[in-house]
Amino acid sequence: MADTRLIQSRYRLLDVIGRGGMGEVWRARDESLGRHVAVKCLKPMGPQHDQSFTRILRERFRREARVAAALQHRGVTVVHDFGEYDGVLYLVMELLDGRNLSQLLEDNEQHPLPVPEIVDIAEQVADALGYTHQQGIVHRDLKPANIMRLTDGTVKICDFGIARLGHDIGFTSRLTGTGIAMGTPHYMSPEQISGGNVDHRSDLYSLGCVLYEIATGVPPFDLDDAWAVLVGHRDTQPEPLRTHRAELPGFFDRVVLELLAKTPEERPADAGDLRQRIAVGRTGEQQHLPPAGHAQPSGQVRLAPPVPVLRPGRQPLGPGPRLPSWTRGMTVGHRASGATHLGLAPPDHSAGLTGEWTTGTDLRALTGGVPLARPERPTPSPELLSTLANRHSAGLNLGRLGHWEEAGEVHRAVAAEREHALGPDHPDTLSSRFEVAFTLSRTGRAADALREFDRVAQGRERTMGPDHPETLAARQEAAYVLGQLGRHFEAHQVYAAVLASRERSMGPDHPDTLRCRHNLAFNLSRLGRLEDSFRMARDVAHARSRLLGASHPDTLVTLYEVAYTLGQLGRWSDALQTYQQVARARATTLGADHPDTLSARYEVGISLGRLGRSAEALELYRALVDDRTRVVGPADPETLRARHGLGVNLGRLARWEEALAESRDVCEIRERILGPDHPDTLVSRREVAVGLGWLGRWADALTVYRTVAEARERVLGADHPDALASRNDEAHCLEQLGRGTEAVELYRKVAALRQQRGVEPH
């Protein structure tokens, strides 16, 4: 944004006071009230994010901004206003006069703060967290850069809404390609790292990391790589603080180590409990503390003189658990510094978890297994990693353009090079493997896609845990492919397991949870459990409408599924009304020519035909064919589908010559474009046979019916429902030709195959 730009005719941006990974903070003047404020502007979503993701981000921002604005406590930054201007989301906050804890450490060359300041900061932050946790709000990204010490000594926590928004971006965007949970590695709780359930006790762990750092000068696990830091949080006990700084009070050492317990149950019950422990300890050891400098006349925070600090993980730690040897020699990960003003910079996920992963050791060590001895993997050059990241992005862009074959070739090549450079279970390698699987599923190679998604899910489970969002994403895609393969019972089992994990770790209203419930509802209908499918889809539609709005594309996708299930239940009047509602809303929000709008119109035509309103359906399909032809061309599969609907309704109106001509033309184009055995081609060929039969040309119809039946048996199997339906058509045709004996024999054969299929295990 340019200097002195005026937002919403009210906030005049004056100068930048902070920048980071999610945007920038400006000092601004509120022209309406005549006061200075801070305006945080989020980076606009670029072309790398699809429209659906951008819409979700915008909705999440508005909700989280409302949450932040509702927080009223002296220890929480006040949010005055929020909105969107020229595509940029912004948050208006009080302008704070002070330094964040990261800056205070940097001012003193990373040496720790004075003891009374540390204890006072701990007590004030505990008080603020106690308030926010009572409101049901978890910060999720507490770190030194998000805690401000004002010139009057007040301590304030910043970025509640933005931290939660970043959490949701990390969990909902498939384009991050890394799978790491939201949070800065040096301050993440073990449950965040594992992708487990995160509640208020995760904030207490992060506070423990912050207090450890301001008391000793370094975080509890100050190792050379972000991955090693994460493993330290999960698997290694931190060194007592007084090992590094003897003058720290004993009670403070104990409190911080309790905060850093590996499981939430071992930590203080809540922030109120923590504050009480600090107060009791402070009273008990008051004689050891110099007077607290809560409000110093100079307005400056006093810093302790330089203290030599033993950096955990660098020097011998004495007896106790140690990080595995394979964590040595890794590259430097992200840690707090004064450069990240106002907590704006979350970890850089663009190159994966670490950017450089030098180990080739078996990662079963992360989950309690025994590491296998392997030669160390050479450190890949930054240039190679950057090149591979750019090629990965190019593959994503090819996919967005629908060039799935080319995208697959790019992702396969990048996956092979990443595996060689980084290892098979590195998040970046698995990200490329995920995209390979995705392209396979979009090019009709469902069995190959399933194997690849399973491989990715197993790798992510080893390195990130079974409940991590990225692990669940791979399993959910595997379930989708199982559905493509017609293995709907197995798909149901996977969807149900993923849904249970998502509800446990993310909550019932998280966008990914609702997406999984939507998919489960879809799969239930394919299992024939139509009432269950209808109820679940209806509930998801209500939840999405409540959270995202009645016209949000995700809400409409689920309403579309509700309409489909209503049709399967024979409730065509209800289905028609729902499809019409979806079509109107999509025309308004997406545009009249959007593919989703046109798809809803097609289904309106189906419903009209089912209700016997074929004349209306015919007019709808004529208009739809014109629109499809204009938008995507005459030979596009969707244009041909609309023409097929046109032919069907011509037949229903007994205009069989016209219907036959339409069906033959569509069949010929489909055969040329899609192939003779494509399901759409066979549907058109069957419609040709139907027209021939109604015109009394039963011998010609028999030939066509047999052609369809043989193709379906060849492609789908003799006992597939579509193949059996084609043999039934053939038997009916034999009856019409007076060949009753052959017809009866064929009917018996079909009945036997149906009975056999009915008793097969699913």
N, C-alpha and C positions, 0 to 999 in steps of 0.2 A: 504493500500500500504506500502511496506517496505521502510525503510530509504534509502536514496541516490538512489532510483530507478529513472531510466532515462525514460522519456516519449517521444515518437516519436523521439528518438535520439537527443533531444534538451533540455528538461526541467528536471533538476535534483532536485528531491524533497529532502529538507534538514531537516525540522522539522515542526511539526504541530503547527499552531498558532491559530487555532479555530476549534471547532466542533459544530454540531447542528443537527437538525432533518433531513436535506436533504443531509448532507455530511460533509466534512471537508475541511479546508483551510491549505495549506502548504506554507511555505516560500521556494522558489525554486530559482535556478540559471538558467538563459537562457544562455546555453553554446554557442549559436550561436552569441549573441550580447554582452555577458559578463556583464549582469546586473541581479540584483535580482528582482524577481517578486513574486506575490501571485498566487497560482494555487488552484482553488476551484474544488474539485472532488465530484461529486454527487454519492450518494450511488447507487451501482448497483441494478437493479431490481431483487428481489428474486423470488422464485417459486410462491409466493402469487399473482404475477401479470401475466396475460395471455400474450401471444406473441403479440396480437393485441394492447394491452395497451402499452406494451414496445415499439413497433414500433411507436406508436403515440407520446409517450414521447420523443423518439429520434428525431423525426421530429420537434416537438415543440421546443426542446432544440436548435436545429440548427437554427431555425428561430429566436428565442428570442436572441440567442447569436449574430446573425448578427445585430439585432436591437440594442442590447447593445453596440456592437463594433462601430456602426455608430454614437453614441452620443459623441459629442466633446464639452465639456464645463468644465471650471475649477471646477465647483461644482458637477461633476458627475465622478465617478470612471472610469478610462480608461480601456477598455477591449482590450488586444493585440491580443489574439488568442483563439481558442476553437477547440475541436475535441473529438474523442473517442479513448481510448486505452485499450485493453484487457477488453472490455465491460464496462469501466468506462467513463462516460462523464466528460469532464473537461473544465474549463474556466480559461484563463490566464489573470491576471489583474495587474495593477500597484501595487506595494507594498507600502502601506500607513504607514507613521510614525506618529502615534497619538493614540487617544482613542475615542471609540464611546461614544455617550451621555449616554448610559446606564452605561458604565464603569465609566464615570466621576461622575455620581450620586452615584454609589456604593463607589467610592473612598472617597466621602464626607459623607458616612453613610446615603445616601438617602436624604440629605439636598439639597436645591436648589442651582443653580449656581448664580453668581453675576448678577445683573440687566444688566450692559452693555454687558456682554457676551451673555445673553439671547436674547437681542434685535439684536445684531450682527449676532447671529446664525439664528434668524428668517429671517433677511434680506437676508443672503446668501442662505438659503434653498429656500426662495421664488424666488430668482433669478434663481437658478438651475431648480426649478419646472417650472418656466415660459418658460425656454428653452425646456425642455423635453415635456411639454404639447403642445408647438407649433409644435413639431415633431409628434404629435398624440399619444404619449406614456403616459400611466397611470401606476404609480408604483404599487398600490393596497395593498402594505404591508409596508407602511412607519411607522417606529417606532424608538425609541432611538438607538437601536442596529444597525440600518441601516443608521445612520448619523454619520460620522466621523469628529472629530475636530483634524486637524493636528497640529504638533508642531509649525508651522508658523502661526497658526490662521485660515488657510483655512478650510472651511466646505465642505465636499463632501457627496453626497448621494450614497449609495452602493446598489447593487443587483437589478437593474432594470430588467434584463433578468430573473434572478432566481426567483424574486417575481412573475413575470408574468407566468413563468413556473409552479410555485407552485399553482398559481390560476387555471391553466388549469388541473393540476393533481387533485386538489380537486374537479373540476367540471366534470371530465370525468371518474374518476375511480369509478366503482360501488362497489369496495371492501373497500372503506373508511368506509362505514356503518354509517356515521354520518349525512352528509348533510350540515354541517356548511360551510359557504362561506370562501374562503381564506382570511386570515388576522389574526392578533393577537388580542384577544378580547378587550384589553384595548385601542386599537387604531382604531377600525373598525367603519366605518360610518354607520348610520342607514340604508342606501340603500344597503350596503353590507350585513348587518344582515338580511334584509328582502328579499334578493335575487333579488333586483330590478336592474335597469339600473345603471351602475357604470361608471362615467366619471371623468374628471380631478378634479371636485369639491369634489370627495371622498378623493383624496389626500390632499386637503386643510383641510378637517375635521380631517384627521389623523394627519396632521401637527399641528392643533389646540390642539389635545390631547398631542402631544409631547411637545409643548411649555408650556402647562398647567403643565406638570410634571416637566420639568426642572426649571420652575418658582416657583413651590410650593413644589416640592419633591415627589408628588404623582400624578397619572393620575386623570382625572376628575371624574371617577367612580371607586374608589378603594374599591370595595366591596369584600365579602368573597367567591365569586363563579363566575366562568366564565359566567354562565347563567344570574346571577344577573347583571353582568357588561354589558352584551348585552342588557338586558332590560333597564338598565340605559341609555345607548346610545339612545335607541329608544324612551323612554317615560319620561325621567326626565331631567329637566333643570339643568345644572351644576352651582355650586356656583361661584359667582364672585371671581376672583383670589385674589383681594385685601382683601377679607374676611379672607384669610389665610396668606397674606403677605402684610402688609400695604404700604411698600415702593415701590411697583411696580407702574410704571406710569399709570395714568388713561387711556391714549390712548392704551397702551398695553393690559390692561384688556379688553377694548372694542373690540379690534381687535381679540383677542383670542375667546371671546364669540361669535363674528360674525362668526368665523371659525367653531364654534361648533353648529351652527344652525341646527335644525333637518332636514330641507329640503334643497336641493342644491341651490334652488332659493334664499334663504335668506343669503347665504354666499357671500363673495366677488366673483365677476364675474370670475376672473382668478388670477393666481399667480402674474401677472403684476399689477393688481389692488391692491392686498395684499401688494406688495413691496412699491407701492406708498403710501398707508395708513401708513405703518411703517415709511417711510422716512418723511412724513409730520408730523406725530405724534412725531417722534424723534426730529425734528427741533423745534416743538412747545413747547416741554417740556425738551429741552436740559439742561436747568438750573438745572433740578432735577437729571440729570444723571452724575455720575462720568465719567472720561475719559474712552473711550472704549479701551479695551486691545486686539485689533485685532491681533497684532503681538508683543508678549512680548519677550524681549531679552533672558529670561531664557528658552524659549521654553516650559514652562509649563502654563497650563490654571489656572488662579487664581480662587479659590473657595471661596464662601461666608462663613462666620462663621455660625455655626449651628443656625438654626432658628426654633423655635417651630412651627409645622405645624398641623393645624386642618385637619384631614383626612375626606374627604367627605363621607357621608354615615355611619360614625361611631359616630359622635356627633350630637346633635340637629342642624338642618339646618335652622331653622326659617320658616317663611311662604313660601308657594310654593309647587309644586308637590313633592311627596315622592314616593319612590319605594314601591310596594305593600308589605304588611307584610310577604307574603309567601316567599320573598327572604331572610329573616333573617335566620341565622343558617346554611347556605350552606357552602360547603367546598371551600377551596382557589382555585381560578382559576389561569391562567397564567398571569404573568406580567413581565415587563422588568427587567432584572438584568444583572450585568456585566459578568455573566458566559456565556451568549450567544454571543460570539465574532463574530463581523462582520455580525451580522444579520442572522446567519445560522439556528436558531431554530424557525420554525413556531410552532403554537400550536400543542400539541400532540393529534391527532384525534383517536388514537388507541382504546380508551375506550369510545368514544362518546363525546358529547358536554361538559360534566362536569366530567364524571367518577362517580360522586356520586350526585344523585338528591334526595333531601330529602323531597320535597314537594308532597303532595297529593292534592293540591288545583286545582280547575278548571282553566285551562290555557286560558280560554276565556279572562282573564284579559290582555293577550298580544295583543289582537286585539280589545280592547275597550269594551268587554263585562263585566259583573259583576261577580266576582269570587264567587263560592259557598263555603260555610264553610264546610270543611271536616277535619277529624283528621289528624295531621301531620304524614307522613310516616316515619317509623324508618330508620335511616341511614344504608344502606347496608355495609357490611364489604368489605374492599379492596380484601380480599381473594375470596369472592363470586363473585365480579365483574370480577376478573381475571379468575376465573374458567369458568364463563359464556362466557367471550370473547374467551377463548381457545376452548370451545365447539362450539361457533359460527364459528370459523375458521375451525374446523373439519367438520362442516356441509358444508361449502363452498368447502372444498377439496373433499368431497364425490360427490358433484354436478359436479365438474370439471372432475371427473372420470366417470361420467354418472350414478352414483348410486343415482338416484333422489328420489326413495322411502325412502331409508335410510337417505338421506340428509333432506327430509321433516320431518321425525320423530325427528331428532336432532333439527332442527329449531323450530318445534312446542314446544318441551320441553323447549328450551332456551327462546322462546318468553313468555311462561307462567311464568317462573321464573323471567324474567326481568320485566314483567308487575307487578308482585307482589312486587318486590323489588324497582322498579324505577317509576312505573306509566305507564298507557296505552299510553300516548303521549310522553314519553321520546324518544329521537332519537334512542337510542339503542334498545328499545322495537320495535319501528317502523321498524328499520333495520331488526330485526329478522322476523317481520311480512312480510316484503317485500320478504325475502328469502322463507318463507313458501308459499307465493303466486307464486313465481317463480317456485318452485318445483311442485306445483299443475298444473301450465300451461304445464310443461314438462312431466307430467304423465297422460295427457289426461283429467284432471278435470278442464276444462276451466271455467265452471260456478262458481265453488268454488274459482278458482283463481281470477276471476273478482271481486267477493265480497271482497276478501282479499285485492286486489290492491286498490279498492275503499276506504276501511277502512284506509289503509296506507296513501293514498292521502289526505283524510279528516284530519287525525291526523297531517300530515306534514303541511297542509295548516293552521291549527290552530296555530301551534307553530313556523313555519318558514315563512309562507306567501304563497300566491297562485303562485307567480312567482319564488319561490326558486327552484334551479336545482333539488333537491331531490324530491320536490313535483311534479315537471314536469316529473321526471323519473318514478314515480309511475303511473302518468296519462298516460304516453306513453306506459307503459307495459299493462295498462288496455285497451288501444286502440288495442294493439296487440292481446289480448285475445278476444276482441270483434270480431276481424277478424277471429280468430279460431272458434268462434261460428257462423260465417256466417253473423254477424250483421255489414256489411261493411259500411253502411250509418252512423251508430252511431260511428263506428271507425273513419270514415272520419272527423266527427265533432270534436272528441277529438284530433285527430292528428293536425287538422287545428288550434285549439285553442292553443295547446302546441307549435306548430311551431311559431305562432305569438308572444308568450311570449319569446321563445328562441331567436328569431331574435331581439326582443326589448332589452333583458337583456344581451345577449351574443354576438350578431352580426351574420351576415349571414354566415360567414365562420367558425364559431366554430364547432369542430367535433360533438358535440351533436346536434347542429342545422342541420347540414348536415345529420346526422343519422335520425333525425325526418323527414326531407324532403324526404329521401330515403323511409322510411316507408310509407309516404303519397303517394308517387308515386306508390309503390307496391299496396296499398289499392285502388287507383284510377283504376288500371287495373282490380281489382276484382269487381269494380262497373260498369265495361264495358266502362269506360271513357278512352279508349286506347290511343287516341291522346294526351290527357292531361297527362296521365301517361308517355307516351314516352318522351314528351317534358321535364317534370320535372326530370325524371330519367337521361336524357341526360345532363341537366344542372347541376345536382348533380355530375355526372361523370366528367364533365369538371372542376367543382370547386375542387373536390377531386384530380383530376390529377394535377391541378395547385398547390394545397397546399401540397399534400402528394407525388405526383409522379405518373406516368402512370402505374407503376407496383405495387403500394401499394395495399394490400389486400382489403382495403375499397373501393378504386377506382374500383377494379375488381368486387367486389360484386355488385356495382351499374351498371357497364357495363353488367354484367350478367342479371340484371333486364331489361336493355335496350334491350338486345337480346331477352328476353322472350316476351316483349311487341311487338317487331318487328314481332315475330312469330305469336302472336295473331292478328296482323294486316295483316297477310298473306304475309309479306315481308320476305320470307324465305331465299332468297339469302343474304340479309343484316343480317338477324339473324345468318345465318351460319358463315359469316365472323366475326361477333362480338364474337360468341361463340368460334371460333377458336383462335381469339386474346386473349380471356380470358384464354383458355386452355394453350396456349403457355406461356403466362406471369406467370400463376400460376405454371407451371412446372419449370420455371426458379427460381421464388422467393420462392415457398413453397416446391417444389420437385415433381417428377413425381407420387409418390404414395400418396400424400396428398389427403384427402377426397375431398377438394374443386377442386383440379385438375381433379380428376376422375369424379366428378359431371359435370364439364364443358365438358369433353369428352362425357359423356352420352348425353348431349344436342346437341352436334355436330352430334351425330348419329340420334337424332330425326329430326334435320334439313335436313340431307341428305335423310332420308326416305321421308320427306314431299316434297322434290324436285325430287322424283322419282329415286334417286341414291341409290337404295336399296342394290345393290351389295357392294358398298363402306361402307354403313351402317352396313351390315352384318359382314364384315371383322373387322370394328371398334369394334362392340359388342363382337365378339369372343375374341379379344385382351383384351377388358375391363373386360369380365367375368374372364379371366385368371388372370388379375391383381387384381381384387376385391377378387377372391378366395385366392390368395396368401397373400393379405394384411389383410383381415378381415374374411376369411373363406367362405365355400360354402353356408352356411345357413343364412348369414347376409342379412338383407332386401335390402341393396344396390347391393349385388351380384345378388339377385333374380330379382331386377329391371333391371339389365343389361341382364340377361337371358330372361326376358320378351321381351325386345327390340329385342333380337336375334330371338325369336320366331315370333314376328310381321313381321320382315323383311324376314324370311323364307317364310311366307305366301305371302308377296308381290311379292316374286319371284316364286310363285305358287308351292312351295315345301311343300304342305299341310300336308302330312303324318309326315314329320319332324317337321313342325310347331305345329301340334296337340300333338305330343309326348312331345315336349318342354313345351307347355302350361300346359299339364296335370301334368308334373313333378313339375313345378314351383307352380301350384295351390295347389298341395298336400303338398309341404313344407310350403307354406304360411299359409295354413289352420292349420297345426300343430303348427307353431310358432306364428302366429299373430291372429289366430282365424278364424272361418268360415265367420263371418260378417265383417271382416276388409276390408276397401276399396281396398287395394292391392289384397287381396284374391278374392274379387268379380270381379276386373278387369281381373285377370287371368282366373276366371271361365267363364267370358264372352268371352275371347279369345278362350277357349275350344269350346264354342258354335259356334263361327265364323268358326273355323276349321271344325267342324262337318258339318256345313251348306255347306261350299265349297266342301266337300267330298260327298255331296248329302244325308247326314244322317239327314234329317230335323226333323224327329220325336225325335231323341236323342237331337238335337239342341234345340227343343222347350222345352223339360224338363229342360235343363240347363238354357235357357233364363228365364223361369218362376222362377226357384230357385233364380236367381240373382235379378229379379224384386221384388219378395216377400221380400228378405233380405233388399234390399234398401228401400222399403216402410216401413218396420219394423224399420229400423235404422234412415232413413232420413225423412220419411213422404211421403205420396202418391203423393204430388205435387212437390217434389224436382226434379230439372232437371235431375239428374242421374236416379231417379226412373222412370220418364217419358220416358227417352231414352230407358230404359230396356223394358218398355211396348211396345214401338215402335218396338224394336227388336222382341218381341214376336209376334206382329201383322204381321210383315214381314214374320216371320216363318210360321204363319198360312196361309198366302197367298201362300207360296211355297207348302204347303200341300193341297191346293185346298179348304181351309175352309174360303172362302171369306167373308161370312156373319159375322162370328166371328171376322175376321180381321177388317172389317168396323166398327163394334160396338166398338172394342177396340180402333181404331184410333179416333173415336168420343169422347170416354171417355178421351183419352189423350188430345185432342184439348180443351175439356171443362175445364180440370184441368189447362191447360196452360193459357187459357183465364182468369180463376178465379185468378190464381197467378199473372197475368199481371195487374189486377186492384186493387190488394191488396195494402194498404199503406206500404211504405218502412220504 
